[in-house]
Amino acid sequence: MSNKRILAFGAHPDDIEFGCGGTLLLLKELGYKIKIIDLTRGEKAKRGVNERIKEAEKARKIIGVEREIFNFGDKNVSLSEEHRREIKKILDNHNPSLVFAPYFVDKHLDHINTAKLVSENFNKTIHYFISNVEKENIGVDITKVYPKKIKALYAYKTQIKPGDVEWVEERNKSSGKKLNVKYGELFYIKKELNLPKIFKKLENVK
């Protein structure tokens, strides 16, 4: 794959770290140039937006990627023409080879609409999971980078509640079992894509 630009879209700072942080760490090692696009600043967070933006920058440095935070409005990401135009503009400006976005079934409407906005403008979208996990058909062994993924999540001190990290660990262990590894991240793709070798089809895992 000659174009090594990847965009990773999240509705809020920390969505990416949770859903595909380990995979991005591995892709970074493979020489991909990665940029996280947060559509909102997460301003509905209890401890305020300024602290969350600082935490997002700390997490960005741990993963070693670029990051840009937009202001679509927390709990306000919509399928409006304005938001559609903005997503298309972002994609056109960066010309990525691959894009990550949330899965389009989720408990949070911002996640659902982010998935729809991105996938309707880009047909090589890899969907990561935040709340619901279903129809997963590819996965990545993140065992060797798992501690760094957790370190990036810990950067969000104001967002982490007791039990959150343990829940993430259980999710990644459960995902790992489907790949026959210790820790994994699972994804859904609508069609066959030419992906880096770290991605494994679940149907091929014995």
KEDRENGU-525047 format. One record per residue (C-alpha): residue number from 1; residue in one letter; y, z negated, x negated. Coordinates in nm, 4 decimals. Layout:
// residues N
{NUM, "a", {Y, Z, X}}
...
//
This chain:
// residues 206
{1, "m", {0.0000, 0.0000, 0.0000}}
{2, "s", {0.3072, 0.1273, -0.1841}}
{3, "n", {0.5653, -0.0375, 0.0433}}
{4, "k", {0.5289, -0.4076, -0.0256}}
{5, "r", {0.7993, -0.5374, 0.2074}}
{6, "i", {0.6842, -0.7850, 0.4742}}
{7, "l", {0.8897, -0.9467, 0.7493}}
{8, "a", {0.7670, -1.2667, 0.9152}}
{9, "f", {0.9366, -1.3386, 1.2482}}
{10, "g", {0.9534, -1.6839, 1.4025}}
{11, "a", {1.1453, -1.8138, 1.7007}}
{12, "h", {1.2357, -2.1367, 1.5215}}
{13, "p", {1.2402, -2.2662, 1.1635}}
{14, "d", {0.8875, -2.4056, 1.0938}}
{15, "d", {0.7005, -2.1585, 1.3229}}
{16, "i", {0.6140, -1.9368, 1.0264}}
{17, "e", {0.5116, -2.2222, 0.7985}}
{18, "f", {0.2788, -2.3514, 1.0663}}
{19, "g", {0.1294, -2.0225, 1.1841}}
{20, "c", {0.0970, -1.8149, 0.8670}}
{21, "g", {0.2418, -2.0124, 0.5757}}
{22, "g", {-0.0795, -2.0032, 0.3761}}
{23, "t", {-0.1232, -1.6294, 0.4200}}
{24, "l", {0.2356, -1.5640, 0.3067}}
{25, "l", {0.1726, -1.7698, -0.0063}}
{26, "l", {-0.1281, -1.5513, -0.0883}}
{27, "l", {0.0594, -1.2286, -0.0161}}
{28, "k", {0.3407, -1.3459, -0.2425}}
{29, "e", {0.0828, -1.3853, -0.5219}}
{30, "l", {-0.0218, -1.0238, -0.4587}}
{31, "g", {0.3320, -0.9040, -0.5258}}
{32, "y", {0.4601, -0.8579, -0.1726}}
{33, "k", {0.8319, -0.9083, -0.1101}}
{34, "i", {0.8507, -1.1336, 0.1933}}
{35, "k", {1.1375, -1.2349, 0.4180}}
{36, "i", {1.1202, -1.4910, 0.6973}}
{37, "i", {1.3332, -1.4071, 1.0010}}
{38, "d", {1.4043, -1.7071, 1.2261}}
{39, "l", {1.5570, -1.5871, 1.5530}}
{40, "t", {1.7126, -1.9257, 1.6303}}
{41, "r", {1.8416, -2.2227, 1.4346}}
{42, "g", {1.6270, -2.4630, 1.6358}}
{43, "e", {1.9421, -2.6313, 1.7610}}
{44, "k", {1.7637, -2.8123, 2.0435}}
{45, "a", {1.5964, -3.0321, 1.7818}}
{46, "k", {1.6650, -3.4018, 1.8380}}
{47, "r", {1.8241, -3.4615, 1.4978}}
{48, "g", {2.0546, -3.1630, 1.4976}}
{49, "v", {2.0702, -2.8119, 1.3643}}
{50, "n", {2.2285, -2.8807, 1.0243}}
{51, "e", {1.9371, -3.0919, 0.9075}}
{52, "r", {1.6828, -2.8405, 1.0316}}
{53, "i", {1.8538, -2.5568, 0.8439}}
{54, "k", {1.8462, -2.7642, 0.5243}}
{55, "e", {1.4766, -2.8277, 0.5788}}
{56, "a", {1.4147, -2.4565, 0.6353}}
{57, "e", {1.5786, -2.3792, 0.3022}}
{58, "k", {1.3623, -2.6371, 0.1278}}
{59, "a", {1.0488, -2.4878, 0.2835}}
{60, "r", {1.1623, -2.1385, 0.1832}}
{61, "k", {1.1866, -2.2445, -0.1806}}
{62, "i", {0.8385, -2.3964, -0.1711}}
{63, "i", {0.6862, -2.0742, -0.0364}}
{64, "g", {0.9034, -1.8626, -0.2670}}
{65, "v", {1.0312, -1.6065, -0.0162}}
{66, "e", {1.3611, -1.4913, 0.1323}}
{67, "r", {1.4859, -1.6264, 0.4644}}
{68, "e", {1.7494, -1.5310, 0.7204}}
{69, "i", {1.8305, -1.7415, 1.0262}}
{70, "f", {1.9793, -1.5757, 1.3335}}
{71, "n", {2.1419, -1.7346, 1.6370}}
{72, "f", {1.9657, -1.5918, 1.9424}}
{73, "g", {1.9835, -1.9419, 2.0914}}
{74, "d", {1.7090, -2.2041, 2.1001}}
{75, "k", {1.5176, -2.1687, 2.4304}}
{76, "n", {1.7192, -1.8525, 2.4891}}
{77, "v", {1.5207, -1.5761, 2.3140}}
{78, "s", {1.5022, -1.3071, 2.5795}}
{79, "l", {1.4019, -0.9469, 2.6416}}
{80, "s", {1.7654, -0.8513, 2.6949}}
{81, "e", {1.8998, -0.5235, 2.5613}}
{82, "e", {2.1136, -0.7203, 2.3160}}
{83, "h", {1.8129, -0.8955, 2.1626}}
{84, "r", {1.6076, -0.5755, 2.1647}}
{85, "r", {1.8815, -0.3926, 1.9754}}
{86, "e", {1.9094, -0.6739, 1.7203}}
{87, "i", {1.5360, -0.6739, 1.6479}}
{88, "k", {1.5334, -0.2961, 1.6088}}
{89, "k", {1.8293, -0.3204, 1.3716}}
{90, "i", {1.6524, -0.5837, 1.1582}}
{91, "l", {1.3393, -0.3699, 1.1359}}
{92, "d", {1.5330, -0.0513, 1.0583}}
{93, "n", {1.7350, -0.2252, 0.7866}}
{94, "h", {1.4268, -0.3632, 0.6073}}
{95, "n", {1.1655, -0.0915, 0.6702}}
{96, "p", {0.8664, -0.3274, 0.6307}}
{97, "s", {0.5067, -0.2163, 0.5831}}
{98, "l", {0.3729, -0.5165, 0.7771}}
{99, "v", {0.5239, -0.7645, 1.0188}}
{100, "f", {0.4132, -1.1067, 1.1406}}
{101, "a", {0.5108, -1.2406, 1.4838}}
{102, "p", {0.3803, -1.5119, 1.7175}}
{103, "y", {0.0974, -1.4404, 1.9581}}
{104, "f", {0.2184, -1.3317, 2.3019}}
{105, "v", {0.0353, -1.6081, 2.4927}}
{106, "d", {0.1957, -1.9435, 2.4187}}
{107, "k", {0.3397, -2.2567, 2.5783}}
{108, "h", {0.6938, -2.1779, 2.4588}}
{109, "l", {0.8837, -1.8841, 2.6093}}
{110, "d", {1.0774, -1.8283, 2.2843}}
{111, "h", {0.7463, -1.7628, 2.1055}}
{112, "i", {0.6281, -1.5248, 2.3769}}
{113, "n", {0.9502, -1.3257, 2.3795}}
{114, "t", {0.9631, -1.3097, 1.9995}}
{115, "a", {0.6132, -1.1586, 2.0065}}
{116, "k", {0.7161, -0.9002, 2.2655}}
{117, "l", {1.0476, -0.8108, 2.1002}}
{118, "v", {0.8804, -0.7470, 1.7656}}
{119, "s", {0.5618, -0.5718, 1.8788}}
{120, "e", {0.7433, -0.3294, 2.1087}}
{121, "n", {0.9468, -0.2118, 1.8086}}
{122, "f", {0.6765, -0.2197, 1.5394}}
{123, "n", {0.3144, -0.1132, 1.5799}}
{124, "k", {0.1813, -0.2826, 1.2668}}
{125, "t", {0.2326, -0.6376, 1.3910}}
{126, "i", {0.0023, -0.9225, 1.2902}}
{127, "h", {0.0157, -1.1991, 1.5508}}
{128, "y", {-0.0212, -1.5595, 1.4336}}
{129, "f", {-0.1003, -1.8525, 1.6606}}
{130, "i", {0.1136, -2.1567, 1.7375}}
{131, "s", {-0.0284, -2.3199, 2.0516}}
{132, "n", {-0.2904, -2.0888, 2.2036}}
{133, "v", {-0.5670, -1.9372, 1.9895}}
{134, "e", {-0.7474, -1.6527, 2.1646}}
{135, "k", {-0.8736, -1.3034, 2.0908}}
{136, "e", {-0.8469, -1.3751, 1.7182}}
{137, "n", {-1.0036, -1.0872, 1.5295}}
{138, "i", {-0.8993, -1.1285, 1.1647}}
{139, "g", {-0.8514, -1.4246, 0.9351}}
{140, "v", {-0.7535, -1.5339, 0.5859}}
{141, "d", {-0.9075, -1.7950, 0.3572}}
{142, "i", {-0.6104, -2.0174, 0.2643}}
{143, "t", {-0.8127, -2.2924, 0.0935}}
{144, "k", {-0.6576, -2.2523, -0.2509}}
{145, "v", {-0.2987, -2.2605, -0.1199}}
{146, "y", {-0.3517, -2.5123, 0.1603}}
{147, "p", {-0.1816, -2.8040, -0.0245}}
{148, "k", {0.1295, -2.5900, -0.0759}}
{149, "k", {0.1336, -2.4885, 0.2910}}
{150, "i", {0.1297, -2.8560, 0.3889}}
{151, "k", {0.4053, -2.9290, 0.1365}}
{152, "a", {0.6211, -2.6642, 0.3068}}
{153, "l", {0.5544, -2.8191, 0.6476}}
{154, "y", {0.6454, -3.1648, 0.5143}}
{155, "a", {0.9883, -3.0223, 0.4285}}
{156, "y", {1.0641, -3.0476, 0.8013}}
{157, "k", {1.0946, -3.4247, 0.8002}}
{158, "t", {1.2966, -3.4387, 1.1205}}
{159, "q", {1.0394, -3.2286, 1.3083}}
{160, "i", {0.7152, -3.3940, 1.2024}}
{161, "k", {0.5763, -3.6556, 1.4385}}
{162, "p", {0.2846, -3.8902, 1.3656}}
{163, "g", {-0.0356, -3.6913, 1.3859}}
{164, "d", {0.1245, -3.3476, 1.3432}}
{165, "v", {-0.0056, -3.2804, 0.9920}}
{166, "e", {-0.3511, -3.4049, 1.0904}}
{167, "w", {-0.3431, -3.1649, 1.3854}}
{168, "v", {-0.2520, -2.8768, 1.1542}}
{169, "e", {-0.5358, -2.9721, 0.9217}}
{170, "e", {-0.7831, -2.9749, 1.2091}}
{171, "r", {-0.6561, -2.6339, 1.3260}}
{172, "n", {-0.6920, -2.4831, 0.9774}}
{173, "k", {-1.0365, -2.6409, 0.9301}}
{174, "s", {-1.1525, -2.5038, 1.2644}}
{175, "s", {-1.0161, -2.1622, 1.1681}}
{176, "g", {-1.1871, -2.1900, 0.8307}}
{177, "k", {-1.5248, -2.2462, 0.9946}}
{178, "k", {-1.4995, -1.9048, 1.1583}}
{179, "l", {-1.4505, -1.7573, 0.8106}}
{180, "n", {-1.7129, -1.9769, 0.6404}}
{181, "v", {-1.4439, -2.1409, 0.4233}}
{182, "k", {-1.2709, -2.4805, 0.4163}}
{183, "y", {-0.9279, -2.3799, 0.5477}}
{184, "g", {-0.8234, -2.0627, 0.7247}}
{185, "e", {-0.5547, -1.8962, 0.9320}}
{186, "l", {-0.6508, -1.6660, 1.2182}}
{187, "f", {-0.4623, -1.3688, 1.3611}}
{188, "y", {-0.4752, -1.1043, 1.6295}}
{189, "i", {-0.4064, -0.7352, 1.5757}}
{190, "k", {-0.3961, -0.4831, 1.8607}}
{191, "k", {-0.5383, -0.1999, 1.6525}}
{192, "e", {-0.7024, -0.1357, 1.3180}}
{193, "l", {-0.4532, -0.1695, 1.0319}}
{194, "n", {-0.4683, -0.0974, 0.6609}}
{195, "l", {-0.4363, -0.4584, 0.5440}}
{196, "p", {-0.4590, -0.6322, 0.2067}}
{197, "k", {-0.8101, -0.7430, 0.1112}}
{198, "i", {-0.7389, -1.1104, 0.1834}}
{199, "f", {-0.7727, -1.0293, 0.5556}}
{200, "k", {-1.1291, -1.0419, 0.6875}}
{201, "k", {-1.2562, -0.9133, 1.0188}}
{202, "l", {-1.4158, -1.1992, 1.2080}}
{203, "e", {-1.6957, -0.9706, 1.3296}}
{204, "n", {-1.7936, -0.9164, 0.9664}}
{205, "v", {-1.8174, -1.2879, 0.8847}}
{206, "k", {-2.1763, -1.4106, 0.8934}}
//
